[in-house]
């Protein structure tokens, strides 16, 4: 395993549990790519421009597009924050703001 994946708080779990079995299977497939491949193809994982180190895991199933926002902590540890179905070209601002807030909370909680 190249990377460890950790879920922070409940947002990703809430998103994941609302998806049907096919979507969950595709999410699991992409997360396994993140865990095991040295070089992750951009179709599955990309830096979110204009953010402080946020990335999106990219899931496409038929005409549906889903995103999981995450970041790296201590090298090969990926922290999953939130997920959503993408319906527009740009990543929704409120999803990025939520992820930025959760990332900040994560680091603040580590200091305690």
FIKOLZA-1660 file (N, C-alpha, C; in steps of 0.1 Angstrom, whole numbers, plus 5000, padded with zeros to 4 digits):
% residues 112
   i   px   py   pz ch aa at
   1 5008 4988 5000  A  X  N
   1 5000 5000 5000  A  X CA
   1 5009 5012 5000  A  X  C
   2 5006 5022 4991  A  X  N
   2 5014 5034 4989  A  X CA
   2 5009 5045 4999  A  X  C
   3 4996 5046 5000  A  X  N
   3 4990 5056 5008  A  X CA
   3 4979 5050 5018  A  X  C
   4 4978 5057 5029  A  X  N
   4 4967 5053 5039  A  X CA
   4 4956 5064 5037  A  X  C
   5 4944 5059 5038  A  X  N
   5 4932 5069 5037  A  X CA
   5 4925 5069 5050  A  X  C
   6 4922 5081 5055  A  X  N
   6 4915 5083 5067  A  X CA
   6 4903 5092 5065  A  X  C
   7 4892 5089 5071  A  X  N
   7 4880 5098 5069  A  X CA
   7 4879 5107 5081  A  X  C
   8 4878 5120 5079  A  X  N
   8 4876 5130 5090  A  X CA
   8 4862 5134 5091  A  X  C
   9 4857 5133 5103  A  X  N
   9 4843 5136 5107  A  X CA
   9 4833 5127 5099  A  X  C
  10 4821 5132 5097  A  X  N
  10 4810 5124 5091  A  X CA
  10 4806 5128 5077  A  X  C
  11 4812 5138 5071  A  X  N
  11 4807 5143 5058  A  X CA
  11 4808 5133 5047  A  X  C
  12 4820 5127 5046  A  X  N
  12 4822 5117 5035  A  X CA
  12 4813 5105 5038  A  X  C
  13 4813 5100 5050  A  X  N
  13 4804 5088 5053  A  X CA
  13 4790 5091 5050  A  X  C
  14 4785 5103 5053  A  X  N
  14 4771 5106 5049  A  X CA
  14 4769 5106 5034  A  X  C
  15 4778 5112 5027  A  X  N
  15 4777 5112 5012  A  X CA
  15 4777 5097 5007  A  X  C
  16 4787 5090 5012  A  X  N
  16 4789 5076 5007  A  X CA
  16 4776 5067 5010  A  X  C
  17 4771 5069 5021  A  X  N
  17 4759 5060 5025  A  X CA
  17 4747 5063 5017  A  X  C
  18 4746 5075 5011  A  X  N
  18 4734 5079 5003  A  X CA
  18 4735 5074 4989  A  X  C
  19 4747 5069 4985  A  X  N
  19 4749 5064 4971  A  X CA
  19 4744 5050 4969  A  X  C
  20 4740 5047 4956  A  X  N
  20 4736 5033 4953  A  X CA
  20 4748 5024 4952  A  X  C
  21 4746 5011 4951  A  X  N
  21 4757 5002 4951  A  X CA
  21 4767 5004 4940  A  X  C
  22 4762 5007 4928  A  X  N
  22 4771 5009 4917  A  X CA
  22 4781 5021 4920  A  X  C
  23 4775 5032 4925  A  X  N
  23 4784 5044 4928  A  X CA
  23 4794 5041 4939  A  X  C
  24 4789 5034 4950  A  X  N
  24 4798 5030 4960  A  X CA
  24 4809 5021 4955  A  X  C
  25 4806 5012 4946  A  X  N
  25 4816 5003 4941  A  X CA
  25 4827 5011 4933  A  X  C
  26 4822 5021 4925  A  X  N
  26 4832 5030 4917  A  X CA
  26 4840 5038 4927  A  X  C
  27 4834 5044 4938  A  X  N
  27 4841 5051 4948  A  X CA
  27 4852 5043 4954  A  X  C
  28 4849 5030 4957  A  X  N
  28 4858 5021 4963  A  X CA
  28 4870 5018 4953  A  X  C
  29 4866 5017 4940  A  X  N
  29 4876 5015 4930  A  X CA
  29 4886 5026 4929  A  X  C
  30 4881 5039 4929  A  X  N
  30 4890 5050 4929  A  X CA
  30 4899 5051 4941  A  X  C
  31 4893 5049 4953  A  X  N
  31 4900 5050 4966  A  X CA
  31 4911 5039 4966  A  X  C
  32 4909 5028 4960  A  X  N
  32 4919 5017 4959  A  X CA
  32 4931 5022 4950  A  X  C
  33 4927 5029 4939  A  X  N
  33 4938 5035 4930  A  X CA
  33 4946 5044 4938  A  X  C
  34 4940 5053 4947  A  X  N
  34 4947 5062 4955  A  X CA
  34 4957 5055 4965  A  X  C
  35 4952 5044 4970  A  X  N
  35 4960 5036 4980  A  X CA
  35 4972 5030 4973  A  X  C
  36 4971 5025 4961  A  X  N
  36 4981 5015 4956  A  X CA
  36 4989 5020 4945  A  X  C
  37 4985 5029 4936  A  X  N
  37 4993 5033 4925  A  X CA
  37 5004 5044 4929  A  X  C
  38 5016 5042 4923  A  X  N
  38 5026 5052 4925  A  X CA
  38 5022 5065 4919  A  X  C
  39 5019 5065 4906  A  X  N
  39 5015 5077 4899  A  X CA
  39 5000 5076 4896  A  X  C
  40 4992 5085 4902  A  X  N
  40 4977 5084 4900  A  X CA
  40 4974 5093 4888  A  X  C
  41 4966 5086 4878  A  X  N
  41 4962 5094 4867  A  X CA
  41 4953 5106 4871  A  X  C
  42 4954 5117 4863  A  X  N
  42 4947 5129 4866  A  X CA
  42 4932 5127 4865  A  X  C
  43 4928 5117 4857  A  X  N
  43 4913 5114 4856  A  X CA
  43 4907 5110 4869  A  X  C
  44 4916 5105 4879  A  X  N
  44 4911 5100 4892  A  X CA
  44 4915 5110 4903  A  X  C
  45 4924 5119 4902  A  X  N
  45 4929 5127 4913  A  X CA
  45 4935 5139 4908  A  X  C
  46 4931 5151 4913  A  X  N
  46 4936 5163 4908  A  X CA
  46 4936 5174 4919  A  X  C
  47 4947 5182 4919  A  X  N
  47 4948 5194 4928  A  X CA
  47 4937 5204 4925  A  X  C
  48 4930 5209 4935  A  X  N
  48 4920 5219 4933  A  X CA
  48 4927 5233 4932  A  X  C
  49 4927 5239 4921  A  X  N
  49 4934 5252 4919  A  X CA
  49 4927 5262 4928  A  X  C
  50 4935 5271 4933  A  X  N
  50 4931 5282 4942  A  X CA
  50 4928 5278 4956  A  X  C
  51 4932 5266 4960  A  X  N
  51 4930 5261 4974  A  X CA
  51 4944 5259 4980  A  X  C
  52 4944 5258 4993  A  X  N
  52 4956 5255 5001  A  X CA
  52 4958 5240 5002  A  X  C
  53 4962 5233 4992  A  X  N
  53 4965 5219 4993  A  X CA
  53 4953 5209 4992  A  X  C
  54 4942 5214 4987  A  X  N
  54 4930 5205 4986  A  X CA
  54 4931 5197 4973  A  X  C
  55 4927 5185 4973  A  X  N
  55 4926 5177 4961  A  X CA
  55 4912 5171 4959  A  X  C
  56 4909 5167 4947  A  X  N
  56 4896 5160 4945  A  X CA
  56 4899 5146 4939  A  X  C
  57 4893 5136 4945  A  X  N
  57 4892 5123 4939  A  X CA
  57 4880 5124 4930  A  X  C
  58 4883 5119 4918  A  X  N
  58 4873 5121 4907  A  X CA
  58 4866 5108 4903  A  X  C
  59 4853 5107 4904  A  X  N
  59 4846 5095 4901  A  X CA
  59 4836 5098 4890  A  X  C
  60 4836 5090 4879  A  X  N
  60 4826 5092 4869  A  X CA
  60 4820 5078 4866  A  X  C
  61 4806 5078 4866  A  X  N
  61 4799 5066 4864  A  X CA
  61 4788 5070 4854  A  X  C
  62 4789 5065 4842  A  X  N
  62 4779 5069 4831  A  X CA
  62 4780 5084 4829  A  X  C
  63 4769 5091 4831  A  X  N
  63 4769 5105 4829  A  X CA
  63 4770 5112 4842  A  X  C
  64 4771 5105 4853  A  X  N
  64 4772 5111 4866  A  X CA
  64 4786 5113 4871  A  X  C
  65 4789 5125 4877  A  X  N
  65 4802 5128 4881  A  X CA
  65 4801 5131 4896  A  X  C
  66 4811 5125 4904  A  X  N
  66 4811 5127 4918  A  X CA
  66 4825 5132 4922  A  X  C
  67 4826 5139 4933  A  X  N
  67 4839 5144 4937  A  X CA
  67 4841 5141 4952  A  X  C
  68 4853 5138 4957  A  X  N
  68 4856 5137 4971  A  X CA
  68 4867 5146 4973  A  X  C
  69 4865 5156 4982  A  X  N
  69 4876 5165 4985  A  X CA
  69 4884 5160 4997  A  X  C
  70 4897 5161 4995  A  X  N
  70 4907 5155 5005  A  X CA
  70 4920 5163 5005  A  X  C
  71 4929 5160 5014  A  X  N
  71 4942 5166 5014  A  X CA
  71 4952 5156 5020  A  X  C
  72 4965 5159 5018  A  X  N
  72 4975 5150 5024  A  X CA
  72 4980 5155 5037  A  X  C
  73 4982 5146 5046  A  X  N
  73 4988 5149 5059  A  X CA
  73 5000 5140 5061  A  X  C
  74 5012 5145 5064  A  X  N
  74 5024 5137 5067  A  X CA
  74 5026 5128 5055  A  X  C
  75 5029 5133 5044  A  X  N
  75 5033 5125 5032  A  X CA
  75 5022 5117 5026  A  X  C
  76 5021 5104 5030  A  X  N
  76 5013 5095 5023  A  X CA
  76 4999 5092 5030  A  X  C
  77 4995 5101 5039  A  X  N
  77 4982 5100 5045  A  X CA
  77 4972 5109 5039  A  X  C
  78 4962 5103 5033  A  X  N
  78 4951 5111 5026  A  X CA
  78 4939 5112 5036  A  X  C
  79 4935 5125 5038  A  X  N
  79 4923 5127 5047  A  X CA
  79 4911 5130 5038  A  X  C
  80 4901 5122 5039  A  X  N
  80 4889 5124 5031  A  X CA
  80 4880 5134 5039  A  X  C
  81 4875 5144 5033  A  X  N
  81 4867 5154 5040  A  X CA
  81 4852 5153 5036  A  X  C
  82 4849 5157 5024  A  X  N
  82 4835 5156 5020  A  X CA
  82 4833 5152 5005  A  X  C
  83 4821 5147 5002  A  X  N
  83 4819 5143 4988  A  X CA
  83 4806 5149 4983  A  X  C
  84 4804 5149 4970  A  X  N
  84 4792 5155 4964  A  X CA
  84 4791 5151 4950  A  X  C
  85 4779 5152 4944  A  X  N
  85 4777 5149 4930  A  X CA
  85 4779 5163 4923  A  X  C
  86 4787 5162 4913  A  X  N
  86 4790 5175 4905  A  X CA
  86 4780 5177 4894  A  X  C
  87 4774 5188 4894  A  X  N
  87 4763 5191 4884  A  X CA
  87 4767 5203 4875  A  X  C
  88 4778 5210 4878  A  X  N
  88 4782 5221 4870  A  X CA
  88 4797 5219 4867  A  X  C
  89 4802 5228 4858  A  X  N
  89 4816 5226 4853  A  X CA
  89 4826 5229 4865  A  X  C
  90 4823 5240 4873  A  X  N
  90 4832 5243 4884  A  X CA
  90 4828 5236 4897  A  X  C
  91 4837 5234 4905  A  X  N
  91 4835 5228 4918  A  X CA
  91 4827 5238 4927  A  X  C
  92 4816 5235 4932  A  X  N
  92 4808 5245 4940  A  X CA
  92 4816 5251 4951  A  X  C
  93 4814 5264 4952  A  X  N
  93 4822 5272 4962  A  X CA
  93 4819 5267 4976  A  X  C
  94 4806 5264 4979  A  X  N
  94 4803 5260 4993  A  X CA
  94 4810 5247 4997  A  X  C
  95 4812 5238 4987  A  X  N
  95 4819 5225 4990  A  X CA
  95 4834 5228 4993  A  X  C
  96 4840 5237 4986  A  X  N
  96 4854 5241 4988  A  X CA
  96 4855 5248 5002  A  X  C
  97 4846 5257 5005  A  X  N
  97 4846 5263 5018  A  X CA
  97 4845 5253 5029  A  X  C
  98 4835 5244 5028  A  X  N
  98 4834 5233 5038  A  X CA
  98 4847 5226 5040  A  X  C
  99 4853 5222 5029  A  X  N
  99 4865 5214 5029  A  X CA
  99 4877 5222 5036  A  X  C
 100 4878 5235 5033  A  X  N
 100 4888 5243 5039  A  X CA
 100 4886 5244 5054  A  X  C
 101 4873 5246 5058  A  X  N
 101 4870 5247 5072  A  X CA
 101 4873 5233 5079  A  X  C
 102 4870 5222 5073  A  X  N
 102 4873 5209 5079  A  X CA
 102 4888 5207 5080  A  X  C
 103 4895 5211 5070  A  X  N
 103 4910 5209 5070  A  X CA
 103 4915 5217 5082  A  X  C
 104 4911 5229 5084  A  X  N
 104 4916 5238 5095  A  X CA
 104 4912 5231 5108  A  X  C
 105 4900 5226 5110  A  X  N
 105 4896 5219 5122  A  X CA
 105 4905 5207 5124  A  X  C
 106 4908 5200 5114  A  X  N
 106 4916 5188 5115  A  X CA
 106 4929 5191 5121  A  X  C
 107 4936 5201 5116  A  X  N
 107 4949 5205 5121  A  X CA
 107 4948 5211 5135  A  X  C
 108 4938 5218 5138  A  X  N
 108 4936 5224 5152  A  X CA
 108 4934 5213 5162  A  X  C
 109 4926 5202 5158  A  X  N
 109 4924 5191 5167  A  X CA
 109 4936 5183 5170  A  X  C
 110 4945 5183 5160  A  X  N
 110 4958 5176 5162  A  X CA
 110 4967 5183 5172  A  X  C
 111 4966 5196 5173  A  X  N
 111 4974 5204 5182  A  X CA
 111 4971 5201 5197  A  X  C
 112 4958 5197 5199  A  X  N
 112 4954 5195 5213  A  X CA
 112 4959 5182 5219  A  X  C
% end
